[in-house]
Amino acid sequence: MRVLRAITTIVGVSLLLVVTQGWEGTAPAAADAPVASTRPRITLSPVIPASPAFGSDDSLAARHADFDVFSWNSFIALNWPSGRDGSGDPNRQPGAGPTGDNPTVWEGYQEISGIFLPGGQVPTWGNHGEIPPVCRPFFKTGMRVLSQIGKTEALLSETVQPFDTGPLIDQRGGYAHFEILANRGMFEYILRNGLYSRAGQKSFTGLVRFPCGSRVQVGQVGALMIKAAWKLAEPGDAPGRFHRAEALIYTPSMTDPPAKESCSRQFVELVGFHIGHKVDVAPQWVWSTFEQVDNAPTVDDVESGKLKAHYNFYNPACRSCAVNTAPTRPWIPYQQATTPSQAVRMGILPKFAVTSAQARNGAAAALLATVSGKSVWQYYELISTQWPTDPGSGCIARSTAPNGNPAPAFLANTTLELYVQGSTANVSSSCIGCHGNAAMTTGAAADFTYMLQRAK
Amino acid sequence: MSDRRTPQPADEQEPHTTSAADDATRRDFLKRVGLAVGAGAIGIPFTTGAREAAATSPSADEEDRRQNFAKMSAALTGFLPNVISPRQDVLSLTRVYLAEADLEVGKDQVDQLIGQFVSLQGQSPQQIANTLLATASTNPPRTALLARSVVKMWYLGSWYSPSSASSFADHVVSPDAYTNGLAWRAAQAHAMGYSELSFGYWSTAPPALAAFGIGDGTDGGGSNG
């Protein structure tokens, strides 16, 4: 009887790992060095993990490593070649084509300008927001439109980093552009509850509670949002090291500084990638942040002089360039800027987070290279994962610790939070710390997303 | 309406006395919150030495010592052990405070206090606290004065010299110590200038005291997984 119970337990644990790690239907190619039999691994799978799998060690460092594995498995599944229904095509693999690149699953998610429509209109999945007339001659179905929004909506706007701290300028003077997308589950929740309009938010009487990914219910991915940072593709960029897409770059007319409306069709390259995923062990969401490996040196690299010959957002030859300082105004995104960013990644992460990311990045790059030596995906790195150490229970945070005491306490992506790297509470970049303050247009808490403030 | 009583060690209420020793009780520490907060605001310096010392990897003996310090701190403050030293401890305040005490009074004196705590194992937290703090004594020994400084450190995030009769802190231990002072929890509130409570929290009553991790509460902290 005891033996039977033990076998049942082992089978149950194994099944749980399969379910949460998304190995179902795919032979997992494990790259991470196994330490214990229950330790989760980075795998090549098109299934987005619905919740992290945990090893038997629940120490801070070990648990953090488990969350980093979850981040990488999410990254791989989200960047998997999409099939006809928009989910990952199990018959293909990321980076397997002749270019080493592929259209991805997440690019089929709903860009948020298509959710919060003028006049509070009802959105439909897959529908673009309003295409500006100046862009219409260039527009093709499925093409992304990267736009700047008005100054009055500068918070998290698409050409200005969070907190209106300034744009990010690449070494050739091009402005980085940003976009935010929501997965189907998040979109459906907004639609079902009428949160896409100000009027709907006003009449909404409950607490905003987006769905949670579940380790119990197979395949139940929670609300998931993506924030992507793109640089303009330019001559001289190392070929094959970026995920590329074609986009319309739209800038509305401005009065301060005076600038005309413009739209141009350009190739853009992915340089930053945030994943926010609400899961059962994290009602505060799990925040995974990735960058292209050539973005910027670390402060240690700068101090030791161990610099690459080229970075996207740092000039190794410039000793006098002001580091992590917003460029001087005026900021006109369709013009070439005269002051490129001099971006440096500050040492704000604790040792356990740095060590874990390095180990997981090495394993993931090696795994992705097994698909193809040309794979662009091997040139992305996890900066870290922020997760709650005290999450509450039942996917509801404790009332006295709604942010769940996140680990690491601070986390920043140089393409998205360059100017707010640090370790001062309420001031420096912390995904959970900042998003915990998010509210709707009514002032009611918005469950860790600012996107509901865009309702019209 | 939520319970706003002063936090006590688990199991029983602290009897009120009028002895000189009583000025070191947790009730009195709450009265001094304003002083500590004011001290932080007017720029009593933060120290970094303890934080740096706490960042090094501990040996097994040091880990035992830290665990005993954490257990002793729980008994002294009346907060749950998982509040004092969570399983996944991002801030490591136990290490920071132990290093701070070592730095200020020397390891030998701290070990003497921890040793006294270990010898009291099996007693209730209230009995342990009463003994370590020498609440019945008008002439408390050196270890009791150190124990009182440890309690003040946990509640107020500041170091008060055991040898000083001053009501003012020497210094704030760290920014994390200030925002995570137990006094804020005991008051069902948050540090001035920092709160992680959800937007609009000020419009509703605070959570019950037990939810903040007071010794006889059922909540206060958890771990992931």
Interface residues (C-beta under 8 A of the other chain):
Chain A: F54 D58 S59 L60 R63 D66 V281 A282 W387 P388 T389 D390 P391 G392 S393 R398 S399 T400 A401 P402 N403 N405 P406 A407 P408 A409 T424 A425 N426 G433 G436 N437 A438 A439 G443 A444 A445
Chain B: P86 R87 Q88 D89 V90 L91 P175 T179 R185 G193 Y194 E196 L197 S198 F199 G200 P207 A211 F212 G213 D219 G220 G221 G222 S223 N224 G225
